[in-house]
Amino acid sequence: MTYPGRLGLPADALILLAAGDFTPGDGLRMAVWAFDVLKYAAPKLHLVLVGDGPERDRVLRFAWSLGADDLRVHSLLSDNPLAAVGDADIVWGTHPVGGLPFLRAALSHGKPTLALRTPDTESVAGLILTPCGDAVALATATRKALAELAPREPADVR
């Protein structure tokens, strides 16, 4: 499935993008869990999972089981996740190994980019790093990044 600009989501959607090969341990299941924490605080936030692999259906079933009444987890079948980075508002790197081209592309687009703290990511300037496997830490750091994206209300001048 190919999505048009802004990944086919509502114009006011905030897009959280994560990519992986949908294999055990790639962090996408943890991403769904972290999103489930965030979705209540950010009603316009949508999680788009990019990629394909043997665990794709299982991860999506998990997402849909958590959000049966509020489906804001989407799947984009693509072998080029870099193409979707420009449409994202925030990017997650959830794989414990690799993924540096994806993360660097997000940073070069000026996107807030969160990743798991690993030997690969520690040397990449600009990443917001969170502990491996900690969905709550990922959600907390993302909430802070979302707050920085939110439009500021003008000061009340009387």
Sine and cosine of phi, psi and omega as CSV:
sin_phi,cos_phi,sin_psi,cos_psi,sin_omega,cos_omega
0.00,0.00,0.71,-0.70,0.05,-1.00
-0.93,-0.36,0.75,-0.66,0.02,-1.00
-0.99,-0.13,0.60,-0.80,0.12,-0.99
-0.96,0.29,-0.10,-1.00,0.02,-1.00
-0.72,0.69,0.50,-0.86,-0.09,-1.00
0.82,0.58,0.43,0.90,0.13,-0.99
0.87,0.50,0.40,0.91,0.07,-1.00
0.96,0.27,0.23,0.97,-0.02,-1.00
-0.99,-0.10,0.25,-0.97,0.01,-1.00
-0.81,0.58,0.51,-0.86,-0.06,-1.00
-0.85,0.52,-0.51,0.86,-0.03,-1.00
-1.00,-0.05,0.12,0.99,-0.01,-1.00
-0.93,0.38,0.60,-0.80,0.21,-0.98
-0.99,-0.13,0.82,-0.57,-0.11,-0.99
-0.96,-0.26,0.84,-0.54,0.09,-1.00
-0.97,-0.26,0.86,-0.51,-0.12,-0.99
-0.92,-0.40,0.75,-0.66,0.12,-0.99
-0.71,-0.70,0.58,-0.82,-0.02,-1.00
-0.74,-0.67,0.46,-0.89,0.04,-1.00
-0.09,-1.00,-0.01,-1.00,-0.03,-1.00
-0.98,-0.19,0.21,0.98,0.04,-1.00
0.73,0.68,0.81,0.58,0.11,-0.99
-0.88,-0.48,0.35,-0.94,0.04,-1.00
-0.82,0.57,0.74,-0.67,0.05,-1.00
1.00,0.04,0.07,1.00,-0.02,-1.00
-0.99,0.17,-0.08,1.00,0.08,-1.00
1.00,0.04,-0.05,1.00,-0.04,-1.00
-0.95,0.31,-0.54,0.84,0.09,-1.00
-0.90,0.43,-0.66,0.75,0.06,-1.00
-0.90,0.44,-0.59,0.80,0.04,-1.00
-0.88,0.48,-0.67,0.75,0.03,-1.00
-0.89,0.46,-0.67,0.74,0.01,-1.00
-0.89,0.45,-0.72,0.70,0.02,-1.00
-0.89,0.46,-0.65,0.76,0.04,-1.00
-0.88,0.47,-0.62,0.79,0.00,-1.00
-0.88,0.48,-0.53,0.85,0.08,-1.00
-0.94,0.33,-0.67,0.74,-0.09,-1.00
-0.96,0.27,-0.54,0.84,-0.20,-0.98
-0.87,0.50,-0.42,0.91,0.00,-1.00
-0.97,0.24,-0.52,0.86,0.00,-1.00
-1.00,0.06,-0.30,0.95,-0.07,-1.00
-0.71,-0.70,0.99,0.12,-0.11,-0.99
-0.91,0.42,-0.25,0.97,0.03,-1.00
-0.99,-0.13,0.02,1.00,-0.05,-1.00
-0.99,0.17,0.72,-0.70,0.06,-1.00
-0.80,-0.59,0.66,-0.76,0.07,-1.00
-0.98,-0.19,0.82,-0.57,0.07,-1.00
-0.91,-0.40,0.87,-0.49,0.03,-1.00
-0.99,-0.16,0.84,-0.54,-0.06,-1.00
-0.94,-0.34,0.74,-0.67,0.07,-1.00
0.74,-0.67,-0.14,-0.99,0.00,-1.00
-0.42,-0.91,0.39,-0.92,0.03,-1.00
0.23,-0.97,-0.02,-1.00,-0.14,-0.99
-0.91,0.42,-0.39,0.92,-0.03,-1.00
-0.99,-0.17,0.09,1.00,-0.08,-1.00
-0.83,0.55,-0.79,0.61,-0.03,-1.00
-0.88,0.48,-0.64,0.77,-0.01,-1.00
-0.91,0.42,-0.68,0.73,0.02,-1.00
-0.90,0.43,-0.68,0.74,0.00,-1.00
-0.93,0.37,-0.60,0.80,0.08,-1.00
-0.88,0.47,-0.66,0.76,0.05,-1.00
-0.87,0.49,-0.72,0.69,0.00,-1.00
-0.87,0.49,-0.72,0.69,-0.04,-1.00
-0.93,0.36,-0.51,0.86,0.05,-1.00
-0.93,0.37,-0.53,0.85,0.03,-1.00
-0.98,0.19,-0.48,0.88,-0.09,-1.00
-0.85,-0.53,0.59,0.81,-0.08,-1.00
-0.82,0.57,-0.54,0.84,-0.01,-1.00
-0.99,-0.12,0.00,1.00,-0.10,-1.00
-0.45,-0.89,0.98,0.21,-0.10,-0.99
-0.99,0.14,0.99,-0.11,0.05,-1.00
-0.83,-0.55,0.35,0.94,0.13,-0.99
-0.94,-0.33,0.80,-0.60,-0.08,-1.00
-0.81,-0.58,0.41,-0.91,0.00,-1.00
-0.85,-0.52,0.73,-0.69,0.05,-1.00
-0.86,-0.51,0.94,-0.34,0.05,-1.00
-0.96,0.26,0.91,-0.41,-0.02,-1.00
-0.35,-0.94,0.61,-0.79,0.12,-0.99
-0.99,-0.13,0.15,0.99,0.03,-1.00
-0.72,-0.69,0.98,0.19,-0.02,-1.00
-0.90,0.43,-0.35,0.94,0.00,-1.00
-0.88,0.47,-0.47,0.88,-0.03,-1.00
-0.92,0.39,-0.40,0.92,-0.04,-1.00
-1.00,-0.03,-0.20,0.98,-0.09,-1.00
-0.86,0.52,-0.64,0.77,-0.03,-1.00
-0.88,0.48,-0.43,0.90,-0.01,-1.00
-1.00,0.05,-0.18,0.98,-0.06,-1.00
-0.99,0.14,0.44,-0.90,0.15,-0.99
-0.99,-0.11,-0.59,0.81,0.03,-1.00
-0.65,-0.76,0.57,-0.82,-0.01,-1.00
-0.85,-0.53,0.67,-0.74,0.08,-1.00
-0.93,-0.38,0.70,-0.71,0.20,-0.98
-0.94,-0.35,0.96,-0.28,-0.12,-0.99
-0.95,-0.31,-0.04,1.00,-0.03,-1.00
-0.99,0.11,0.74,-0.67,-0.04,-1.00
-0.95,0.31,-0.18,0.98,0.02,-1.00
-0.64,-0.77,0.72,-0.70,0.08,-1.00
0.98,0.18,-0.30,-0.95,-0.01,-1.00
0.99,0.13,0.13,0.99,-0.07,-1.00
-0.89,0.45,-0.63,0.78,0.05,-1.00
-0.86,0.51,-0.63,0.77,0.03,-1.00
-0.89,0.45,-0.73,0.68,-0.02,-1.00
-0.91,0.41,-0.68,0.73,0.01,-1.00
-0.91,0.42,-0.59,0.81,0.06,-1.00
-0.89,0.46,-0.67,0.74,0.02,-1.00
-0.89,0.46,-0.71,0.71,0.02,-1.00
-0.89,0.45,-0.64,0.77,-0.01,-1.00
-0.93,0.37,-0.40,0.92,0.09,-1.00
-1.00,0.08,0.01,1.00,0.01,-1.00
0.97,0.24,0.37,0.93,-0.03,-1.00
-1.00,0.06,0.66,-0.75,0.19,-0.98
-0.86,0.51,0.80,-0.60,-0.13,-0.99
-0.78,-0.62,0.87,-0.49,0.00,-1.00
-0.94,-0.34,0.64,-0.77,-0.02,-1.00
-0.56,-0.83,0.32,-0.95,0.08,-1.00
-0.96,0.29,0.63,-0.78,0.04,-1.00
-0.96,0.29,0.93,-0.36,0.02,-1.00
-0.67,-0.75,0.22,-0.98,0.09,-1.00
-0.84,0.55,-0.54,0.84,0.02,-1.00
-0.93,0.38,-0.64,0.77,-0.15,-0.99
-1.00,-0.01,-0.34,0.94,-0.09,-1.00
-0.86,0.52,-0.47,0.88,-0.06,-1.00
-1.00,-0.08,0.04,1.00,-0.03,-1.00
-1.00,-0.04,0.93,-0.38,-0.01,-1.00
-0.92,0.39,0.64,-0.77,0.09,-1.00
0.99,-0.12,-0.25,0.97,0.02,-1.00
-0.96,0.26,0.58,-0.82,0.18,-0.98
-1.00,-0.10,0.92,-0.40,-0.12,-0.99
-0.99,-0.16,0.63,-0.77,0.04,-1.00
-0.78,-0.63,0.38,-0.93,0.00,-1.00
-0.89,0.45,0.59,-0.81,0.03,-1.00
-0.86,0.51,0.72,-0.70,0.11,-0.99
0.97,0.25,0.09,1.00,-0.07,-1.00
-0.98,-0.21,1.00,-0.03,-0.04,-1.00
-0.90,0.44,-0.57,0.82,-0.01,-1.00
-0.93,0.37,-0.67,0.75,0.04,-1.00
-0.90,0.43,-0.63,0.78,0.04,-1.00
-0.90,0.44,-0.70,0.72,0.02,-1.00
-0.90,0.44,-0.68,0.74,-0.01,-1.00
-0.89,0.45,-0.72,0.69,0.02,-1.00
-0.91,0.42,-0.59,0.81,0.01,-1.00
-0.93,0.36,-0.63,0.78,0.02,-1.00
-0.88,0.48,-0.63,0.78,0.06,-1.00
-0.90,0.43,-0.67,0.75,0.02,-1.00
-0.91,0.42,-0.63,0.78,0.05,-1.00
-0.89,0.46,-0.63,0.77,0.00,-1.00
-0.89,0.46,-0.57,0.82,0.03,-1.00
-0.96,0.29,-0.42,0.91,0.04,-1.00
-0.98,0.18,-0.41,0.91,-0.10,-1.00
-0.89,0.46,0.66,-0.75,0.06,-1.00
-0.89,0.45,0.65,-0.76,0.00,-1.00
-0.99,0.12,0.67,-0.74,0.08,-1.00
-0.97,0.25,0.68,-0.73,0.04,-1.00
-0.90,0.45,0.53,-0.85,0.02,-1.00
-0.89,0.46,0.62,-0.79,0.02,-1.00
-0.98,0.18,0.97,-0.25,-0.03,-1.00
-0.98,-0.21,0.84,-0.55,0.00,-1.00
-0.87,-0.50,0.00,0.00,0.00,0.00
